[in-house]
């Protein structure tokens, strides 16, 4: 139970940082005076700490019952989506430093948010499949 709490704390940190960055890229936050590059730079440590907490606690949960998770299709889907979501968010944090066209930033922000939402849904499905 404590391990799940740590996992959810990591999710809150990582998800919050990823969503705020994506919303800022979409220009949907009230942060008018702060550039996307400055915001992304400030949120990068929260993203990293959240990711570390989630990966460490998730690995311990999988080690507790490896066959349950390995054979679960929702778990496999979650891992695939997680890799994509991490890559999309890391790419968004990287291109946030550039001031050129906002089209790639906005498209990538929407894609990253969709991936993170899919990771959460597939994570919930693990217990039901």
GIVEN-V892238 format. One record per backbone hydrogen bond with DSSP energy under -0.5 kcal/mol. CO is the residue of the C=O (numbers start at 1). NH is the residue of the N-H. Records with the same first field share a line. If there is no record, write none. Layout:
BEGIN
CO=NH ; NH
END
This chain:
BEGIN
1=5
2=6
3=7
4=8
5=9
6=10
7=11
8=12
9=13
10=14
11=15
12=16
13=17
14=18
15=19
16=20
17=21
18=22
19=23
20=24
21=25
22=26
23=28
24=27
30=32
31=34
35=39
36=40
37=41
38=42
39=43
40=44
43=47
44=48
45=49
46=50
47=51
48=52
49=53
50=54
51=55
52=56
53=57
54=58
55=59
56=60
57=61
58=62
59=63
60=64
61=65
63=66
65=69
66=70
67=71
69=72
71=73
72=76
73=77
74=78
75=79
76=80
77=81
78=82
79=83
80=84
81=85
82=86
83=87
84=88
85=89
86=90
87=91
88=92
89=93
90=94
91=95
92=96
94=97
95=98
102=106
103=107
104=108
105=109
106=110
107=111
108=112
109=113
110=114
111=115
112=116
113=117
114=118
115=119
116=120
117=121
118=122
119=123
120=124
121=125
122=126
123=126
124=127
125=128 ; 129
END
